Amino acid sequence: MPETIAAKFEIKWLQILDENGKADKALMPKLSNEQILKMYEHMQTSRTFDEMLFKLQREGRVLTFAPGKGQEAAQVGSVMAMDKEDWIAPAFRENTAMITRGLPMEKIIQYWGGDERGNDMVKDKVLPVAIPVSGHLTYSVGFAWALKAQKKKSAVVIFFGDGATSKGDFYESLNFAGVIPAPVLAICQNNQWAISVPVKNQTAAETFAQKAIAMGIEGIKVDGNDVFAMYKATKEALEKVRAGKPVLIEAYTFRISDHTTADDAKKYRDPAEVERWKPKDPILRLKKYILSEKIATEADLAKIDEIAKKNVNEAVHRSEKIQPPAPTDMFQYAWGKKPWNVIEEEEEFRRRIK
C-alpha cells in the first residue's frame, strides 16, 4: 500500500443567467418560451403566496412558518426538471416546491394553520413537511431505497438547508445513499444562514458541494438564484441518479427574510448584506431576461402578476371553508391496533364531549 493516496477533486460551478438577465447561450437548456413563462409564473405565485402567508401569520390565522423569499429559483428550476414519478422530500422552507409541483395552495395553508391533514401530500408525490433540521434525510433515503427495491423508476429529491450539513443525519444518509446506491438527489439550499449561524461558522470547507466527495458521490455548486442553472443541473443530475449515481447539489442562494416568522434577523445580520443580495433577486433576474429576449412584454408579465394575486386570494378563501378536524382524530392514525388504555381514554373522551 502506498503511504499517501494522491487524488484530484474538483467541484464544478454552474451559472447560466447572471443578475443582469444575460444568459450564456452555450449552456442554456432546451426550454420553450411557454416553459420560461411558466417558471416566471411559479416564482411570482410563490412570492405572492409567501407574502400572503406572512400577513395571515401576523393576523393569527396561521402559525409560525419559514418564508422562502429569494429562494424561488432554487426550487422552481429543480421541480420543473423532475419527472412526474419523482418524489419531493421537503424540509420546512419548500412552499415554492410544493406550489410548482401542483399542490393546492389551500392545502399548504391548512398545514401551516395547524391542521395536520394539510400534511397529507402523497397523491402529489410529496413527503410530509419536516420541521426537525436534517431528520428527513434519513427516512427519505430509506424511502428511495424502497422505491429501488420495488424496481420503480422514481427518484427522490431531498431539499434541506446549509445548517443540516452540520448534523450527523446528513453524513449518515448520503453515505448510505452512495453505498446502496439509492436514487437520491440531495439539494442543499445554501442561503448563507442557519438561523443566526453564518456559513463561516458552519463549515471550514470552501463549498458544501465538496462534502459529497467523502460519500463517494458527485457534488456540484450551482447559482441558486439562476432558475435556468438549477433546471439544467437538476435535469442532468437526475439522469445520473436513475443510472445509480446519487448527486449532491449546493444551490448558492440567500435568505432575504427572517429565518421564520418567530425570528428577527436584524439582531444578528447586517442589513447591508441583505441589500447587496437584492439585485440578485431570482424573479427580477428572470424578468430582465424575458423582456430582453422579447418573450413577453411588461404588460404580459403584469397580467401574470395579477393572476398570481387572484389565485392566492382564492386559495385563502378556500382554506377558510375547510371544516376543522374532529377532536377525536387525536386517537386515530397513530396505532395499527389501539392498546387497551387508549381505547378507554377515547371512550371516556367521547362521553365527555357529547
C-alpha positions in Angstrom: 0.0 0.0 0.0 1.3 3.5 -0.8 2.0 5.8 2.1 -0.2 8.5 0.5 -3.0 8.5 -2.0 -3.0 11.4 -4.4 -6.3 12.3 -6.0 -7.5 15.5 -7.6 -11.0 16.6 -6.6 -12.9 19.3 -8.5 -16.2 21.0 -7.7 -17.9 22.5 -10.7 -19.7 25.8 -10.6 -22.7 26.4 -12.9 -24.3 29.8 -13.7 -26.2 30.5 -16.9 -28.3 33.6 -16.2 -26.5 36.5 -14.5 -28.1 39.2 -12.3 -28.4 41.5 -15.3 -30.6 39.0 -17.1 -27.9 37.9 -19.6 -27.8 34.2 -20.4 -24.9 32.1 -21.6 -26.4 30.6 -24.8 -23.9 27.8 -24.9 -25.1 26.5 -21.5 -28.8 27.3 -21.9 -31.0 24.2 -21.5 -33.7 23.5 -24.1 -36.7 25.4 -22.8 -39.7 26.7 -24.8 -41.0 30.3 -24.3 -44.0 28.7 -22.6 -41.8 26.9 -20.1 -39.8 30.0 -19.3 -43.0 31.9 -18.7 -44.3 29.1 -16.6 -41.1 29.4 -14.5 -41.9 33.1 -14.0 -45.5 32.3 -13.1 -44.5 29.7 -10.5 -41.9 32.1 -9.0 -44.2 35.0 -8.9 -47.1 33.0 -7.5 -44.8 31.6 -4.8 -43.5 35.1 -3.8 -47.1 36.3 -3.6 -48.1 33.3 -1.6 -45.2 33.9 0.8 -46.2 37.5 1.4 -49.8 36.4 2.0 -48.8 33.7 4.4 -46.8 36.3 6.4 -49.9 38.5 6.7 -52.0 35.6 7.8 -49.5 34.7 10.4 -49.4 38.2 11.8 -53.2 38.1 12.0 -53.1 34.8 13.9 -54.7 32.9 11.1 -51.7 30.6 10.5 -48.9 29.5 12.8 -45.1 30.1 12.6 -43.7 29.4 9.2 -40.4 29.8 7.3 -40.6 32.3 4.4 -38.9 31.4 1.2 -38.4 34.9 -0.3 -35.3 34.9 -2.5 -35.1 31.1 -2.9 -37.7 30.7 -5.6 -35.4 29.8 -8.4 -33.7 27.0 -6.5 -37.0 25.2 -6.1 -38.8 26.1 -9.3 -35.9 25.2 -11.5 -35.4 21.9 -9.7 -39.1 20.8 -9.6 -39.7 21.7 -13.2 -36.8 19.4 -14.2 -38.3 16.5 -12.3 -40.4 13.7 -13.9 -44.0 13.0 -12.7 -42.9 9.8 -10.9 -40.2 11.5 -8.9 -40.8 12.4 -5.2 -40.1 15.6 -3.3 -38.8 15.3 0.3 -39.2 18.8 1.8 -37.8 20.3 4.9 -39.8 23.4 6.1 -39.0 26.1 3.5 -40.3 24.4 0.4 -43.7 26.0 -0.2 -42.4 27.1 -3.6 -41.5 23.5 -4.5 -45.0 22.3 -3.5 -46.7 25.0 -5.5 -44.6 24.2 -8.5 -45.5 20.6 -8.1 -49.2 21.5 -8.3 -50.1 21.0 -4.6 -53.2 23.1 -3.9 -52.2 26.2 -2.0 -55.2 25.9 0.3 -53.7 22.6 1.5 -50.4 24.3 2.3 -52.3 27.0 4.2 -54.2 24.2 6.0 -50.9 22.7 7.2 -49.4 26.0 8.4 -52.7 26.7 10.1 -52.1 23.7 12.4 -54.3 21.2 10.7 -52.2 18.1 10.1 -54.5 16.9 7.3 -52.7 19.5 5.2 -49.6 17.4 5.5 -51.1 14.5 3.5 -49.4 15.2 0.2 -48.8 11.6 -1.0 -51.1 12.0 -4.0 -48.8 14.7 -5.3 -45.7 12.6 -4.6 -44.6 14.9 -1.8 -43.4 13.5 1.5 -44.6 15.3 4.7 -43.1 18.6 5.8 -40.2 18.0 8.1 -39.5 20.6 10.8 -36.6 19.0 12.7 -33.4 20.0 10.9 -31.9 17.2 8.8 -34.0 14.4 10.2 -35.9 13.9 7.0 -32.7 12.9 5.1 -32.7 9.5 6.9 -36.2 8.4 6.1 -36.1 10.0 2.6 -33.0 7.9 1.7 -34.8 4.9 3.1 -37.9 5.7 1.0 -35.7 5.9 -2.1 -34.2 2.6 -1.2 -37.7 1.1 -1.0 -38.5 2.5 -4.4 -35.4 0.9 -5.8 -36.4 -2.4 -4.2 -39.8 -2.2 -5.9 -38.0 -1.5 -9.2 -39.7 1.9 -9.6 -38.1 4.4 -11.9 -38.7 7.2 -9.4 -36.0 9.4 -7.8 -36.3 11.3 -4.5 -35.3 14.9 -4.5 -34.4 16.0 -0.9 -34.4 19.7 0.0 -32.5 20.9 3.1 -30.6 24.0 4.3 -26.9 24.6 4.9 -27.4 24.1 8.6 -28.5 20.5 8.0 -25.0 19.6 6.8 -23.6 20.0 10.3 -25.9 17.2 11.6 -25.0 13.5 11.6 -28.2 12.7 9.6 -26.7 14.4 6.6 -23.5 12.3 6.5 -25.1 9.1 7.5 -27.9 9.4 5.0 -25.8 10.4 2.0 -23.1 7.9 2.8 -25.8 5.2 2.9 -27.3 6.5 -0.4 -23.9 6.2 -2.0 -23.3 2.7 -0.8 -26.6 1.2 -1.8 -26.8 3.3 -4.2 -30.2 4.9 -3.7 -32.0 7.1 -6.3 -31.4 10.3 -4.4 -30.7 13.9 -5.5 -29.8 15.9 -2.4 -30.3 19.7 -2.8 -28.6 21.9 -0.2 -30.1 25.4 -0.3 -27.2 27.3 1.0 -28.9 30.6 2.0 -25.9 31.8 4.0 -27.6 31.5 7.4 -28.6 28.6 9.6 -30.9 30.7 11.8 -28.3 33.0 13.3 -25.2 31.0 12.4 -23.4 32.2 9.2 -21.7 29.9 6.8 -18.2 30.8 8.1 -19.2 29.3 11.5 -20.9 26.4 9.9 -18.0 24.8 8.0 -14.4 25.3 7.1 -14.9 23.8 3.7 -14.9 26.1 0.7 -18.2 24.7 -0.5 -20.9 22.5 0.7 -20.9 20.6 -2.6 -17.4 19.2 -1.8 -18.8 17.3 1.2 -20.1 14.8 -1.5 -16.5 13.6 -2.0 -16.4 11.9 1.4 -19.6 10.0 0.5 -18.2 8.9 -2.9 -20.9 10.7 -4.8 -20.8 13.7 -7.2 -21.2 17.3 -5.9 -21.8 20.5 -7.9 -22.3 24.1 -6.8 -25.0 26.0 -8.7 -26.2 29.6 -8.7 -29.4 29.0 -6.8 -30.8 32.4 -7.9 -30.5 31.3 -11.6 -33.6 29.3 -12.5 -32.0 28.0 -15.8 -28.9 26.7 -14.0 -31.0 24.9 -11.4 -33.1 23.4 -14.1 -30.1 22.2 -16.1 -28.2 20.9 -13.0 -31.2 19.0 -11.7 -32.1 17.5 -15.1 -28.6 16.2 -15.6 -28.3 15.1 -12.0 -31.5 13.1 -12.2 -30.2 11.2 -15.3 -27.2 10.1 -13.2 -29.4 9.3 -10.2 -31.5 7.0 -12.3 -28.3 5.3 -13.6 -27.4 4.5 -9.9 -25.3 7.6 -9.0 -26.6 9.8 -6.2 -25.8 13.5 -6.6 -25.5 16.5 -4.2 -26.3 20.0 -5.5 -25.4 23.1 -3.5 -27.8 25.8 -4.5 -26.0 29.1 -3.7 -28.7 31.5 -2.7 -29.7 33.9 0.0 -32.5 34.1 2.6 -33.9 37.6 2.2 -36.4 37.3 5.0 -36.1 36.2 8.6 -35.4 32.6 9.4 -39.1 32.2 10.4 -41.9 34.5 11.5 -40.6 34.0 15.1 -37.2 35.3 14.2 -35.7 38.8 13.9 -32.7 38.6 11.6 -31.7 42.2 12.3 -30.4 41.1 15.7 -27.6 39.0 14.1 -27.4 40.0 10.4 -26.1 43.3 8.9 -29.0 44.8 6.8 -26.3 45.9 4.3 -25.8 42.2 3.4 -29.5 41.9 2.5 -29.2 45.0 0.4 -26.3 43.5 -1.5 -28.3 40.5 -2.4 -31.5 42.2 -3.5 -30.1 43.0 -7.0 -29.5 39.2 -7.4 -33.2 38.5 -6.9 -34.2 35.5 -9.0 -37.5 36.9 -10.1 -36.0 40.2 -11.2 -33.2 38.4 -13.0 -35.7 36.2 -15.0 -37.9 39.2 -15.7 -34.9 41.0 -17.3 -34.2 38.0 -19.5 -37.8 37.6 -20.6 -38.0 41.3 -21.6 -34.7 41.5 -23.3 -35.4 38.3 -25.3 -38.9 39.7 -26.1 -40.5 36.5 -24.8 -43.2 38.7 -23.2 -43.9 42.4 -22.6 -44.2 44.3 -19.3 -48.0 44.2 -19.8 -47.9 40.4 -20.2 -45.9 40.0 -17.1 -48.2 42.4 -15.2 -51.1 40.1 -16.1 -49.2 37.1 -14.7 -48.6 39.0 -11.5 -52.3 39.9 -11.2 -53.3 36.3 -11.9 -50.9 35.2 -9.1 -52.6 37.5 -6.6 -56.0 36.3 -7.7 -55.1 32.7 -7.3 -53.5 33.2 -3.9 -56.5 35.1 -2.7 -58.9 32.4 -3.9 -56.8 29.8 -2.2 -57.1 31.7 1.1 -60.9 31.7 0.8 -60.9 28.0 0.0 -58.8 27.3 3.0 -61.2 29.1 5.3 -64.0 26.9 4.1 -62.3 23.7 5.2 -64.1 22.2 8.2 -61.8 21.8 11.2 -60.8 18.2 12.2 -62.9 16.3 14.7 -61.5 16.3 18.2 -61.5 12.5 18.3 -59.0 12.5 15.4 -56.2 12.6 18.0 -57.0 9.0 18.7 -56.7 8.0 15.1 -53.9 7.1 12.7 -51.1 6.6 15.4 -51.8 2.9 16.0 -52.4 -0.1 13.7 -54.1 -1.7 16.7 -55.0 0.6 19.6 -53.8 -0.5 23.0 -56.5 -1.0 25.8 -55.6 2.2 27.6 -56.0 4.3 24.5 -59.4 2.6 23.8 -60.6 3.5 27.3 -59.3 7.1 27.0 -61.1 7.5 23.7 -64.4 6.1 25.1 -64.2 8.5 28.1 -63.4 11.4 25.9 -66.4 10.7 23.6 -68.7 10.6 26.6 -67.5 13.9 27.8 -67.9 15.8 24.5 -71.5 14.5 23.9 
